[in-house]
């Protein structure tokens, strides 16, 4: 019998990719979302529920071995919206897992947790926290919560600071920050299987020749990316203007999220 993982936010783009890819690694999936997930196939189970509902999440945890927590507002929004879904929802998921005796959570964090960090040759996971938006703040919260639940309750927690998850890179920045669908599956599978995981933060990008982030922590948990955005460099850069160091997309690890268009409304 396969192990079973609860996949929150399963209807999203990453969730859909993991739905296709994780069964090859021996995982049966319980898929959870408020959106339409279609009919269950194979070893799938489908649950329509909201991650902010403690009773629903307690029920969803029954009989699962691990959680991949993706459910979130996947970008900037008002603080109230971010607080409800990304922060309260993440707390509800972690605490329901703790109470149900689920031993492992793979948490979808983001590069925006350190988004206001100026670019450097190769940023490690130990750079100071510098979120670029309320969305980034919510990912810092999730990482901190994961650290607490690892230390206090013994959960194994892997936080994946995901870069630019796309079918293929389309901008200069993506040549550094791209995470391919195949590598996203490999990253999540590594987080689910790492044998000695206590708490880890790793960057989620492919093996990009121009990568900005250190992949060594990911390799320590078994993440071996196979794709490289450089394959697309010729077409991405064809006719593109020279890089502007003052452009937030070039200046900050979080890219455009550091620009003035993301200032909070008065």
C-alpha positions as CSV (number, residue, x, y, z in Angstrom):
1,X,0.0,0.0,0.0
2,X,1.4,3.4,-0.9
3,X,2.0,6.1,1.7
4,X,-0.6,8.9,1.6
5,X,0.0,12.6,1.6
6,X,-2.6,15.3,2.0
7,X,-2.1,18.0,-0.7
8,X,-3.7,21.3,0.2
9,X,-4.3,23.8,-2.6
10,X,-4.4,20.8,-4.9
11,X,-6.3,22.7,-7.7
12,X,-3.6,25.3,-8.2
13,X,-0.8,25.1,-10.7
14,X,1.8,23.5,-8.4
15,X,-0.9,21.3,-6.9
16,X,-1.9,20.1,-10.3
17,X,1.7,19.3,-11.2
18,X,2.3,17.4,-8.0
19,X,-1.0,15.5,-8.5
20,X,0.4,14.2,-11.7
21,X,3.9,13.6,-10.5
22,X,4.0,12.4,-6.9
23,X,2.3,9.0,-7.4
24,X,5.4,7.9,-9.3
25,X,7.3,8.3,-6.0
26,X,4.9,5.9,-4.2
27,X,2.5,8.5,-2.8
28,X,-1.3,8.1,-2.7
29,X,-2.8,11.6,-2.6
30,X,-5.7,13.1,-0.6
31,X,-6.4,16.3,-2.6
32,X,-7.9,19.2,-0.8
33,X,-9.2,22.6,-2.2
34,X,-12.2,24.8,-2.2
35,X,-12.0,24.8,-6.0
36,X,-13.2,22.0,-8.3
37,X,-10.7,19.1,-8.4
38,X,-12.7,16.9,-10.8
39,X,-13.1,13.2,-10.1
40,X,-10.6,11.2,-8.2
41,X,-8.6,8.7,-10.2
42,X,-6.3,5.9,-9.2
43,X,-5.3,6.1,-5.6
44,X,-6.6,9.6,-5.1
45,X,-9.1,10.9,-2.6
46,X,-10.8,14.3,-3.1
47,X,-11.8,16.6,-0.2
48,X,-13.6,19.9,-0.7
49,X,-12.6,22.0,2.4
50,X,-11.2,25.3,3.5
51,X,-7.8,25.3,5.3
52,X,-9.1,27.9,7.7
53,X,-11.7,25.4,9.0
54,X,-10.2,23.5,12.0
55,X,-12.9,20.7,12.1
56,X,-12.5,20.1,8.3
57,X,-8.7,20.0,8.6
58,X,-8.8,17.6,11.5
59,X,-11.0,15.3,9.5
60,X,-8.7,15.7,6.4
61,X,-5.7,14.6,8.4
62,X,-7.1,11.2,9.4
63,X,-4.9,8.4,8.0
64,X,-2.3,10.5,6.2
65,X,1.5,10.1,6.6
66,X,2.5,13.6,5.5
67,X,1.2,17.0,4.3
68,X,2.2,19.1,1.4
69,X,0.8,22.5,2.3
70,X,0.3,24.7,-0.8
71,X,-3.0,26.4,-0.1
72,X,-2.6,30.2,0.0
73,X,-3.3,33.4,-1.8
74,X,-0.5,33.1,-4.3
75,X,0.5,36.8,-4.5
76,X,0.0,40.1,-2.9
77,X,-3.4,41.0,-1.4
78,X,-4.8,43.1,1.5
79,X,-3.3,42.3,4.9
80,X,-6.7,40.9,6.1
81,X,-6.9,38.5,3.2
82,X,-3.3,37.4,3.6
83,X,-3.8,37.0,7.4
84,X,-6.9,34.8,7.0
85,X,-5.7,32.4,4.3
86,X,-1.9,32.4,4.4
87,X,-1.4,32.8,8.1
88,X,-4.4,31.5,10.0
89,X,-4.9,28.8,7.4
90,X,-1.3,27.7,7.8
91,X,-1.6,27.6,11.6
92,X,-4.8,25.5,11.3
93,X,-3.0,23.0,9.0
94,X,0.1,22.7,11.2
95,X,-2.0,22.3,14.4
96,X,-4.4,19.8,12.8
97,X,-1.4,17.7,11.7
98,X,0.1,17.9,15.2
99,X,-3.1,16.7,16.8
100,X,-3.6,13.9,14.3
101,X,0.0,12.6,14.8
102,X,1.0,13.4,11.2
103,X,4.8,13.4,11.3
104,X,5.8,15.5,8.3
105,X,4.9,18.8,6.6
106,X,6.4,20.1,3.4
107,X,5.5,23.8,3.3
108,X,5.4,25.9,0.2
109,X,7.3,29.1,1.2
110,X,8.6,31.6,-1.3
111,X,11.6,33.6,-2.3
112,X,9.5,36.6,-1.3
113,X,10.4,35.8,2.4
114,X,13.8,37.4,1.5
115,X,12.5,39.4,-1.4
116,X,14.1,42.8,-0.4
117,X,17.5,41.2,-0.2
118,X,19.8,42.7,-2.8
119,X,21.1,40.3,-5.4
120,X,24.4,38.7,-4.7
121,X,26.6,36.1,-6.3
122,X,24.8,33.3,-4.5
123,X,22.4,33.8,-1.7
124,X,22.2,31.2,1.1
125,X,19.2,30.3,3.2
126,X,20.9,32.1,6.1
127,X,20.4,35.6,4.6
128,X,18.4,37.8,7.0
129,X,14.6,37.7,6.6
130,X,13.6,40.7,4.4
131,X,10.0,40.1,3.0
132,X,8.9,42.3,0.2
133,X,5.1,42.2,0.6
134,X,2.4,41.1,3.0
135,X,2.6,37.8,1.0
136,X,6.3,37.6,1.8
137,X,5.5,38.3,5.5
138,X,3.0,35.3,5.4
139,X,5.8,33.0,4.2
140,X,8.1,34.2,6.9
141,X,5.3,33.4,9.4
142,X,4.9,29.9,7.9
143,X,8.6,29.2,8.1
144,X,8.7,30.4,11.8
145,X,5.6,28.3,12.6
146,X,7.3,25.3,11.0
147,X,10.4,25.8,13.1
148,X,8.3,26.0,16.3
149,X,6.3,22.8,15.4
150,X,9.6,21.0,14.6
151,X,11.3,22.0,17.9
152,X,8.3,21.8,20.2
153,X,6.3,18.9,18.8
154,X,8.8,16.9,16.8
155,X,7.3,17.4,13.3
156,X,9.7,17.0,10.4
157,X,9.3,20.3,8.4
158,X,10.7,21.2,5.1
159,X,10.1,24.8,3.9
160,X,10.5,25.3,0.1
161,X,11.3,28.8,-1.0
162,X,9.9,28.5,-4.4
163,X,11.2,30.7,-7.2
164,X,9.4,31.2,-10.6
165,X,7.3,28.1,-11.2
166,X,6.6,28.1,-14.9
167,X,6.4,25.7,-17.8
168,X,9.4,27.6,-19.3
169,X,11.3,30.8,-18.5
170,X,10.2,33.9,-20.5
171,X,12.2,36.8,-18.9
172,X,15.8,37.5,-18.1
173,X,15.0,37.1,-14.4
174,X,13.5,33.7,-15.0
175,X,16.9,32.5,-16.3
176,X,18.0,32.7,-12.7
177,X,14.8,31.9,-10.7
178,X,13.0,29.3,-12.9
179,X,11.6,26.1,-11.2
180,X,10.5,23.6,-13.9
181,X,7.4,21.4,-13.3
182,X,9.7,18.3,-13.3
183,X,12.0,19.8,-10.7
184,X,9.0,20.9,-8.6
185,X,7.9,17.3,-8.3
186,X,11.5,16.2,-7.5
187,X,11.7,19.0,-4.8
188,X,8.4,18.0,-3.1
189,X,9.3,14.3,-3.3
190,X,12.6,15.0,-1.7
191,X,10.9,16.9,1.2
192,X,8.5,14.0,1.7
193,X,11.3,11.4,1.8
194,X,14.3,13.0,3.4
195,X,15.3,10.5,6.1
196,X,16.7,12.7,8.8
197,X,14.6,15.8,8.3
198,X,14.0,17.9,11.4
199,X,13.6,21.5,10.1
200,X,15.0,22.8,6.8
201,X,14.6,25.8,4.6
202,X,15.7,25.2,1.0
203,X,15.4,27.2,-2.2
204,X,13.2,25.8,-5.0
205,X,14.8,26.6,-8.3
206,X,16.1,24.3,-11.1
207,X,19.8,23.8,-11.7
208,X,20.0,27.1,-13.5
209,X,23.4,28.2,-14.8
210,X,22.6,31.7,-13.7
211,X,20.9,30.8,-10.5
212,X,20.9,33.3,-7.7
213,X,20.3,30.9,-4.8
214,X,22.4,28.2,-3.2
215,X,21.0,24.8,-3.9
216,X,23.3,23.0,-1.4
217,X,20.6,22.9,1.4
218,X,18.2,21.3,-1.1
219,X,20.8,18.7,-2.1
220,X,21.2,17.8,1.6
221,X,17.6,16.6,1.7
222,X,17.9,14.7,-1.6
223,X,16.8,17.4,-4.1
224,X,18.6,16.8,-7.4
225,X,17.3,19.2,-10.0
226,X,17.7,18.2,-13.6
227,X,16.5,21.2,-15.6
228,X,18.4,24.4,-16.5
229,X,16.8,27.6,-17.7
230,X,19.9,28.2,-19.8
231,X,18.3,25.9,-22.4
232,X,16.0,28.8,-23.2
233,X,18.5,31.7,-22.9
234,X,18.9,32.3,-26.6
235,X,15.2,32.9,-27.2
236,X,14.6,34.8,-23.9
237,X,17.4,37.3,-24.6
238,X,16.9,37.7,-28.3
239,X,16.2,41.4,-28.8
240,X,16.0,42.1,-25.1
241,X,17.5,45.4,-23.8
242,X,20.5,45.3,-21.6
243,X,19.8,44.5,-17.9
244,X,19.1,47.6,-15.8
245,X,20.7,47.3,-12.3
246,X,18.1,49.7,-10.9
247,X,15.2,47.6,-12.1
248,X,13.6,45.8,-9.1
249,X,13.6,42.6,-11.2
250,X,17.4,42.8,-11.3
251,X,18.1,44.5,-8.0
252,X,16.2,42.3,-5.5
253,X,15.8,38.6,-4.9
254,X,12.1,39.1,-5.0
255,X,12.1,41.0,-8.3
256,X,9.2,43.2,-9.1
257,X,7.6,42.6,-5.7
258,X,10.1,45.1,-4.4
259,X,8.9,47.8,-6.8
260,X,6.6,50.8,-5.9
261,X,3.5,49.2,-7.5
262,X,3.4,46.9,-4.5
263,X,3.2,49.7,-2.0
264,X,0.2,49.2,0.3
265,X,-2.8,51.4,-0.5
266,X,-3.2,54.4,1.8
